[in-house]
Amino acid sequence: MPNARFHLTLFGAVELHAPSGDVVTPRLRKSRALLAYLALSGGRRIERAALEQLLWADRAPRQARDSLKQSLSDIRRAFGDASPCPLRTQGGAVHLSMDRITVDAMQGEVVNAPQLLEGIDIDSVAFKGWLAQQRRALDPAHSNGGPVAAIDETWRSTPRRFTIEIAASCGANGAPPDPCQSAVKGLMTMTRDCLVRGLDQTGFFEPVIAGSVGSAAPPDLRLTANAYVIGNDVMISLAVTRMDRGTPVWGWLENITLPIRDSSRIYTLIARSIEQLCDAVWKENQKSPFAATKGPALAALNAIRLISRLTPENIAAAEVALNDAMDGSTAPSLYAWRAYLTAYQLEKNSGANLDGLRDIALHYSAHAMEMDCNSPLTRALVAHVYGFVLKDCDRAHELLGPVRGLVGQNAMLADTVSLAHFYAGRYDEAGAHAQLAGKLGRWNPMQYAFTTVLSASQLMLGKFDDAILNGKRALAQHPPGIGFQYEPTLRTLAAAYSFAGRKTEGRAAIDVLERQTGTDTNETMKDLPDTLFPNPDVFHRVRDGIRGLGL
């Protein structure tokens, strides 16, 4: 029975039933918890780092990885010889194939049902927080439509994404010459995994590895990665084609070159290539829309990417895109992202039109919370707005309270919690959560902002060399080819250089900042009420550092 389904019972005790009716529940308690979490994620790919934080945050990283592997093996054994296995670990991320399994908690309201995951007692703050959210979402008194209401997604009604088939090989004949064969093959395995994870996390693409079991429908796009050895370097050619009835109708090509035995830059290079591919595919889709890919959610995704690109033109375009998306959808997260945009508008305007921007932020924040107060993403974005734009840190903490237990699952939530600690002067906690945000959001277009909070936390702790290192990392994480850099990164880096006695480099950072903004830094940093610092101690530390440069 190749199409027969497993059935997972989550109300009451967790039980997995094979298509034959036999009970095949995973043996380990955390395996059952993990299976439930994946099932209620509705087939969404979850990064391993998030799963490790969910269930094994109290263990060392290596132990957490090993424990996750053990639980995944336990779940895989429960599914037996089912082909294909409903548990997918393609490209490092983990998800369930929901066409192979039914879940009682996702089949509509159940009257007088037992408690969700009854008897599952996991000593993990993150898991307990997630479970409380799920139980609340399934409570008829609070539910907005079942467990998916509490799952952190970019939008509620997701369109079909662009399917992209990925194939990776070595050289024109598939085999690089010795003695570098092993090194190049290892590099191509990393390249393939980076492409799968990175493309998936853009929200635009649904990556599938060529030759794997998947949908019978042909992909929208095909990506071929080929490695060619040139002396001591390897050139990785990324070629994307769009097919129509078997005929190529559009193409995109990008070449990456790096030393054969130095794979450390592959993540950054692939991330930049993915950013460029997103731009190219978006423009092509605007001219000649792909089947079933139009809609407000894709417009919203493009707006989020535009926000991260920092230029005034992109910020203005993001506002237009979000407004257009809201005209075609009532998804609460759209209103939360529109409120979040005001933080970048405030930064770009150097505090000008403050009252007008705060009115806009308050309007969209209130609307998002009225529509769905359960969503962790909505709460994270709105809390960011209250902390930075509205300067109401008490309200920000209040908003984060119900979802703090989920901080190990989403980069934007970890970032907002990091900022809440930062504004309150808890710099160790701020740095730890900023590191978590960076780990969870390796492919998130806002990653440079996460790393900037880490750098600023280290500046406040007097760890100036570390602050410089992470400030430079943040600059390297900026979207490619835009010529703009995040103003908080430049200010933090300049102050850190000053305190470290590297004044020439600090002045260079300020020079970039002033050319970019067209303002005098000494003037903008003159008085706290006219600046963008919710924490006065941070303002004074940065101002003292910049003054020490002798501008």
N, C-alpha and C positions, 0 to 999 in steps of 0.2 A: 504494500500500500504506500507508494512513494509520496502521495499527497496527503496522507493521513496526518492529523495534528496531535501533538501533545496537549494536555490540559493542565494548567497551573491554578491551584486553589490558594488564594491568599487570605480570604476571610476565614478566621480561625487558624488552625495549625497549617503551616505551609506544606502542601502536598503536590508532587508532580506525578501525573498519570500518563503512561505511554498510550499510544493509539490503541493498544490491545486492552487497555483498562488496568494494567498492572501498575502498582505504586512503585515509582522509581526515584523517590525524593533523594536529593543529595544527602550524604551522611553527615557532613560537618555543619555546625550551626551557622557559621559565618558564610558558608557556601549557600545556604538557604536564604540568608539575608541578601547576599549578592545577587542571587537569582531573582529575588523579588524586586530589588532595585532596578536591575536591567529590564525586567518585564514592565514595570511602571514607567520606565523611560520611553516606552513605546517604540523601540527599535532604534533610538538615537544612539550614535556612536559616542562612547564615553572614554576619555583618556585614562590610561592606567594610573597616572599620577592622582587623578581625582578619586579613583576607586581605592587606592592605597590610603589616601587621606580620610576617606569615608569610614573605613573599617580597621585600619592599622596605623593610625596617626601616632600612637604611643610607641611605635617600634622604630628602630633604625632603618634608614632607607633600604638597605639590602635585605633586611629581615622582612620588611613590608612587601618588597617585590616578590620574595620567595613565598610568602604567605598567600599573596594574590595568585601566583602560579598554581599553588596547591589547591586553592578553591576553584580555580578555573578547570583544573584537571578533574576535580570532584564533580563539577557540573557536567563536564563533557562525558564522564563515565555514566552519569545518570541518563544521558540521551542515548547511550549505547551505540549501536551501529547505524543509527539514523543517518541517511545520506540525502542531501547535505545536512550536516549537523546544525541545529538551530542556533548554537552558540558560535558566533563569528569573532575572530581576533585578527582580522585582516589589517595589515599596516600598523599593528601595535595597539590600536583602539579596540574597544570591546563593545559588542552589541548583540541583541537577539534578533533573529529573523522572525518577525511577527507573523509571517504567513505560514509558519510551521507550528505555531503555538497559540492557544486561546487562554485568556486570563479572566477569571471570574470578576475581578475588581474593575475590569474595563468593559464590561458588558451591560452597562446601564445600572440604574439604582436597584439595590437589593434590599428588600424590606426585612427588618429584624435580623440582619446578618450579624454573625459573630464579629468580634473586633478584628481589624486588619492585623495580620502577622501576630496573632495571639501566641504568647509564650516565647517570642523572640526577644531576648534580653541581651543586647550587645552593649558592652561598656565602651561606648564611643559617643562623644558629644555630637559629632557631625551626623552619625547615623540616627541618634535619638531625635535630633532636630528635624531631620528629613522625615522620619516616621511620624512625628507629631504633625508636620505639615500635611502628610498624606492622609492621616486619620481625620484631620480637620476638613480637608477637601472632600472627603467621602461622607462627612456628616451632613445629612439633609438640611440642617439648620444653617450651614455655612457654605455648602458646596456650590461651585460654579459649573458643575458638569462632570464630576468624576476626578480621578487622580491626576489626569493631565493638567488640570487647573493649577496644581502646585508644582509642576515640573518646569524648570528654568529653560525657556526657549526664547529665541529672539522675537518671535511673533506667535500668535495663537493659531492662525490658519496658514500653514506653510505650503507654498506652491511646489510643484514638482521641480526639482533642481536640474541643472544641466548634468546629464550623465556623461562621464568621461572615462574611457577605457585607457588604462596605463600599461605600457609594455616597456621593459628596460632590457638592453642587451649591450654587449661589449664589442665594439668595432663592427665594421661592415660584414665580416664573416662570423661574428658572434664570439670571437675568442681573441683576447689581446695577447701579444707576444710575451714569452717568458723573459726575465724573471718577475715581471710585475703583474702576472695574471691574477694572483690571489688578491693583491692590493686593489686592483681595478674592480674585480668582482665584488669585493667588500664595499668599495665606494659606490658601486651601482646599486647594491642592496640598500645602502643608506639613502641613496637618491630616490629610489622607489618608495621607501617608507616615508621619507620627507614629503614627497609629492602626495601620497595618499592622505597623510595627516593634514598637511597644509591646505590642500584643495578642499578637504572635507570641512575644515574649520572656517573657511571663507564664507560658508553658507550658500555659495553659488553652485557648488559642484557636488555631485554624488559619484565619488571615484570607485572604479571597479578594476581590479587587476586582471589583465588579459589572461584568459584561460581558466579563470575561476568560475565556479557555478554561480549564476545570477539570472537576471531577467533575460527572457528570450528576445526582447525588443533590442534593436541595434542602438548603440550609444549615440548621443548627440555629437560627441567629440571623441577623437582618438588622439592620445598623446604617446609619442614614441621617444624614449630617452636612449640615445646611443653614445657609447664612450669610444673615443679615438685617442690613442697614445701618440703624443708629439714630443719626442725627446724625453725629458724628465717630467713633463706635464701631461695631464689628461684633459681633453676637451669633451664636455658633455653637451651634446646637441639635443635640445628639447623641441620637438616638432609636433604641432597640434593641427589637426585637420577637421573640418566639419564636412560630413557626408550627407548627400541627398540622393536616395535611391542608388547607393553604391558609388556615386560620383563625387569627388572632392569639389566643394564649392567655395571653401574659404580656408585659409591657412595662416599659421603664426609660427615663427621660428626664433629661438633664443639659444645662444651658445655660452657656456660657462667654462672657464679655463682655470685650473688650479693644479698645484703640485700633486703628483701621484700619491705620495706618502704623507700628505697633509690634508686630512679630511675635516679639520677644525672649522673651516669656513663654509662647509657645504650647507649648513642650516641657514645662514644668512643669505647666501647666494640663491638658494632655492626659494626662500621667502620673498626675495626681491623679484625673482622671475614669476612667481605666482601672482604677486601684486600687478606686474605688467600684463600678465595673461588676463587677470580679472578686468583690467581696463579695456583690453582688446576685445574680449568676448562681450562685455557690456556694450561697447560701441557697435559691434557687429549685430548684436541682438536689437539695438535701437533701429538700425537700418533695415534689418530683415529678421523679424522675430522668429525664434525657434518655436516649434510646436509646444503648446501648453506651458510656456514659461513666462507669459506676461502676467502682470498683476501687481498690486500694491506692495506685496512682501518683497519682491525683487527690487522695487524702487527704494524700499526702506533699507535693504541691505546695501544698496549703492550709497545711500545717504550716510550710513554708518561709516563706510569706507572713506567717504569724502570728508567727514568730520576729522578723521585721523590724519588727513593730509595737510592740515594746518594753514594753508594759504587763505587770505580773505576771500578769494574767488571760490575756493572749495567750500568754505564755511557757508557762504551765501548760496551756493548750489545745493548744499545739504539741506538748508532750510526749505528751499523750493521742493526738493525731492520728498522730504518728510511731509510737507503740506499736501503735496499731490497724493502721497500714500494714504494720508488720513482721510482724504476725500473719497477714497475707494475702499477703506477698511475701518473697522471699529476696534482693531486689536489694541488692548491697553498699553502694550509695550511701545507702540508708535508714539503715544502721548508722553510716555516716560522718556523716550529718546529725544523727543522735541524739547522737553524741559532740560534734559542733559546738555543739549546743544547750547543753551544759554551760557553755560560755564565757559565754553570756548569763545562765544561771542563777547563775553565780558573780558576775557583775557586779550582778545584781539583789539577790543576798543579801549584797552588800558583803563577800564573803569568808567568810560563815558556812557551816558544814557543808562546809568545804574538803575534808577527807579523804573524805567520802562522795561528793562530786561528782567528785573525782579518781579514785576507784575506778570510778565509772560511766563516766567518760570513757575510762579505760584499757581497760575491758571492751569497750565498743563500738568503740573505735579498733582494738583487736587483732582483733576479729571482722571488721570491714570489710576490713582488710588481708589476713587469711587468705582471705577469699572472692575478692578481686580486687586484687592489688597493682599491676596495670598501669594502672588508671584514673587519669588526671590529676586528676579531680575528687575521688576518694577520697583521693588523696595530699595534695591541697591542704587539704581539710577536716581530715584527721587531723594534718597538720603544724601547722595553726593551733591545734589542741587541745594538741599537745605544747609549742608555744611559749608559749601564754597560760595554759592551765589547769595543765599538768603541769610547767611551767617547765624543760623539757628542750630548750633551743635546739639543742643538738648533734644530737639525734634529729630535730628539725624540719628542720634542714639536710640530714640524711641522707635523709629522706623526699622532699625536694624535688629532690635531685640528679638522678634519672633523668628528671624532667619539666620542668626549668628551660627547656629549649629550646622548650617549648610555651607559654611564658608570654604570648606575643602572641595567644593564641587564646581565652582564657577569663578573665573578670573575677575569679572567685573564686581562681584560681591566681595571677593578677597581684597580687591583694590579699594573699594569704598570703606571696608572695615579698617584697612591700613590707614587711610586718610583720617578716619575718625580718631584713631589712636594718635596720629600725628598732630592733629589740631588740639588734642588734649594734652600734648607734651609727653606721651608715652612712646618714646622713640624706639626703644628695643622692640616693643610689640608692633609698632608701625613697620619697622624694617623686616620683621619676620613675616608679616602678612604681605608685604610688598614682594618678598621673595616667593611666597606661595602664589601670588597672582602671576608673577613671571613664569613660574613652573607650569601652572595650569594654562596660561595663555601664551605659550611659546609662539603660536601662529596668530594670536590676536593682533589686529592692526594697532591697538592702543598699547602695545607692549612697552614702547618707549616711555609712556607715562608711568607704568608700574615701576620701571627701573629708576625713573627720576625720583619717585617717592623713597625708594631704597637709598639712593644717593643723598637726598636731603636729610633722611634720618641719620645717616652716618655723619653728615656735616654737623648736625646738632649734638651728636655724641662725641665730637672731637676726633673722629676717625677720618682725617682729611685725605689720606692716600686712598682709602677705600672709597670715599665719596668721589674722588677724581676718577678712579677706575670705573665705577658704575655710571658716572656722568658721561664718560666717553662711550661706554656700552650703550647708554640710552641714545646718544647721537647716532651710533651705528645702526640702531634699530629703527630709525626714522624711515618713512616711505621713500623709495628711491626717486631721484629725478625731479624733486619739487623745489629744491633750493631754499626751503624754509626749515627752521629748526624750532623746537618747542621752547618758548621763552623761559619757563621755570627751569628747564635743563640748563640753559645758558647761564641764568643767574646763579643757580646752585654751583655749577662748575666754576664760575668766576670767583665766587666766595671761597670755595675749597682751595683753588689755586693760590689765592691770596694768603690764606692761613697757613698753607704749606710752603710759603716763601717762593712760589713760582709765579711771580707777578707778571712777567711777560706773557705767559700763557693765559693768565687771568684777564689781562687787558685785551688780548686777542678775542676771547669769548665775548667780552663786553662790546668790542668793535662789531662783531657779527650781530649781536643783539640790537645795537643802535642803528646799524644799516638796515636791518630787517624791519624794525618798528618805526624808524624815523623820529625817535624820541631821545631825550637826554636822560640817561639812567640815573644820574645824580638827582635830577629833578623829580622823576617818577618815584624814587625811593626816599624822598625828603620827609614825607609825613605819613604816618600809619593810616589815618582815616581814608587817604586817597589811594591806598594800595590794595593789592589783591590777597593779603595774607590774613586768614582767619586766626592765626596764632601769632600774637605780637612778639614772642620770643624768637620765632623764626625770622620775622621781619628784621628785628634788631641784629641777629647773627648775620643774615645775608647783607644787610646794609653796612655793617661794620667791616665785613670782608671786602665788599666792593669799594668802600672808602679807603681801605688799606692799599688799594691798587694805585692810589695817587693820580686819579684821572683828572 
